[in-house]
Amino acid sequence: MLREAATSTPARLVMETVLAGAEPAVVTDHLTDPELVVTWWPVQATIDAATGDYEFSWPDQESTLRGRFTTRDRGRRVRFTWHWDHEPLHPVRTVLVTTGAVEGGTHLTITHGDYGPDDDEERRSHLEGWTHFVGRLTEQIT
């Protein structure tokens, strides 16, 4: 179960869990391979292998998330920028996903931020969203 970590702060949301039976490389592949990411997160996904630019969309909800993968270190870490088309006034956020092998699975840490003093609602929404979607990821890979 994904939980907010003790290292979380108002400016930076940190969540962690252990994915039993999953290998770290499989976890990062499910973030960076468009054919795999659609099995648990967006309905549609495009990722430019050369630039790292991505577009994740949910057409029925008229929602599109865009950004760029700035780090893709298979089995270790993935970093990407995060910005919703329907929230043009919100700043671009950064997400860092780290993975590490532990006995019986993978330790997953997601760090999302930075948030300002007036971003409590958005931060809470990201925690709820990650909790939901990491649950779906877990179903896919374990």
C-alpha positions as CSV (number, residue, x, y, z in Angstrom):
1,M,0.0,0.0,0.0
2,L,1.3,3.4,-1.0
3,R,1.8,5.7,2.0
4,E,3.1,9.2,2.6
5,A,6.6,9.0,3.9
6,A,7.9,10.6,7.0
7,T,10.3,12.6,4.8
8,S,7.4,14.3,3.1
9,T,7.1,18.1,3.6
10,P,4.5,20.7,2.7
11,A,6.7,21.6,-0.3
12,R,7.5,18.1,-1.4
13,L,5.2,15.0,-1.4
14,V,7.1,11.8,-0.8
15,M,5.3,8.5,-1.0
16,E,6.6,4.9,-0.7
17,T,5.6,1.3,-0.9
18,V,7.0,-2.2,-1.6
19,L,5.7,-3.9,-4.7
20,A,5.9,-7.6,-3.8
21,G,7.2,-9.9,-6.5
22,A,8.1,-7.0,-8.8
23,E,11.6,-6.4,-10.2
24,P,12.9,-2.7,-10.3
25,A,13.4,-2.8,-14.1
26,V,9.8,-3.9,-14.7
27,V,8.6,-1.1,-12.5
28,T,10.5,1.6,-14.4
29,D,9.6,0.0,-17.7
30,H,5.9,0.5,-16.8
31,L,6.6,4.3,-16.5
32,T,8.6,4.8,-19.6
33,D,7.2,2.4,-22.2
34,P,4.0,3.7,-23.8
35,E,2.6,0.2,-24.3
36,L,3.1,-0.6,-20.7
37,V,2.1,2.7,-19.1
38,V,-1.4,2.5,-20.6
39,T,-2.1,-0.8,-18.7
40,W,-2.3,1.1,-15.4
41,W,-2.3,4.9,-15.9
42,P,-3.4,6.9,-18.9
43,V,-5.8,5.7,-21.6
44,Q,-3.4,6.9,-24.3
45,A,0.3,7.5,-24.2
46,T,3.0,8.8,-26.5
47,I,6.6,9.1,-25.5
48,D,9.3,10.4,-27.9
49,A,12.3,8.0,-27.3
50,A,14.8,10.7,-28.5
51,T,13.6,13.7,-26.5
52,G,11.7,12.1,-23.7
53,D,8.7,14.3,-24.4
54,Y,5.5,12.6,-23.4
55,E,1.7,13.0,-23.6
56,F,-0.6,11.0,-21.4
57,S,-4.3,11.5,-22.1
58,W,-7.7,10.5,-20.8
59,P,-10.0,11.5,-23.7
60,D,-13.3,10.8,-22.0
61,Q,-12.3,13.2,-19.2
62,E,-10.7,15.7,-21.7
63,S,-7.5,15.6,-19.7
64,T,-3.9,15.6,-21.0
65,L,-0.8,15.4,-18.9
66,R,2.4,16.6,-20.7
67,G,6.1,16.8,-19.8
68,R,9.5,15.4,-20.5
69,F,11.4,12.5,-19.0
70,T,14.7,14.0,-17.9
71,T,16.1,10.8,-16.4
72,R,15.4,7.3,-17.5
73,D,17.8,5.0,-15.6
74,R,16.2,1.6,-16.0
75,G,15.6,-0.2,-12.7
76,R,16.8,2.7,-10.6
77,R,15.1,6.0,-11.3
78,V,12.9,8.0,-13.5
79,R,12.4,11.8,-13.4
80,F,9.9,13.7,-15.4
81,T,8.2,17.1,-15.5
82,W,4.4,17.2,-15.0
83,H,1.8,19.7,-16.3
84,W,-1.9,19.3,-17.0
85,D,-3.2,21.1,-20.1
86,H,-6.5,22.0,-18.2
87,E,-4.4,23.8,-15.5
88,P,-2.5,26.3,-17.5
89,L,-1.8,28.6,-14.5
90,H,-0.3,25.8,-12.3
91,P,3.4,25.6,-12.3
92,V,5.3,22.7,-13.9
93,R,6.0,20.1,-11.2
94,T,8.7,17.4,-11.1
95,V,8.2,13.8,-10.3
96,L,11.1,11.5,-9.2
97,V,10.4,7.8,-9.0
98,T,13.2,5.6,-7.5
99,T,13.2,1.9,-7.3
100,G,15.4,-0.5,-5.4
101,A,15.4,-4.3,-4.9
102,V,14.4,-5.5,-1.5
103,E,13.8,-9.0,-0.4
104,G,10.7,-10.2,-2.2
105,G,10.1,-7.2,-4.5
106,T,10.9,-3.5,-5.2
107,H,10.9,-0.5,-2.9
108,L,9.2,2.3,-4.7
109,T,9.5,5.9,-3.8
110,I,7.7,8.7,-5.6
111,T,8.6,12.3,-4.9
112,H,6.3,15.0,-6.3
113,G,6.7,18.8,-6.0
114,D,7.6,21.4,-5.4
115,Y,4.5,23.0,-3.9
116,G,3.9,26.5,-2.6
117,P,2.1,27.5,0.5
118,D,-1.2,27.8,-1.4
119,D,-1.0,24.4,-3.1
120,D,-2.4,22.1,-0.4
121,E,-5.4,21.0,-2.5
122,E,-3.2,20.2,-5.5
123,R,-0.8,18.3,-3.2
124,R,-3.7,16.3,-1.7
125,S,-5.0,15.5,-5.1
126,H,-1.7,14.2,-6.2
127,L,-1.5,12.0,-3.2
128,E,-4.9,10.6,-3.9
129,G,-4.1,10.1,-7.6
130,W,-0.8,8.3,-7.0
131,T,-2.4,6.1,-4.4
132,H,-5.1,5.0,-6.9
133,F,-2.8,4.5,-9.8
134,V,0.0,2.8,-7.9
135,G,-2.7,0.3,-6.8
136,R,-3.4,-0.3,-10.5
137,L,0.3,-0.6,-11.2
138,T,0.6,-3.2,-8.5
139,E,-2.2,-5.2,-10.1
140,Q,-0.4,-5.2,-13.4
141,I,3.1,-6.3,-12.3
142,T,2.6,-8.5,-9.2
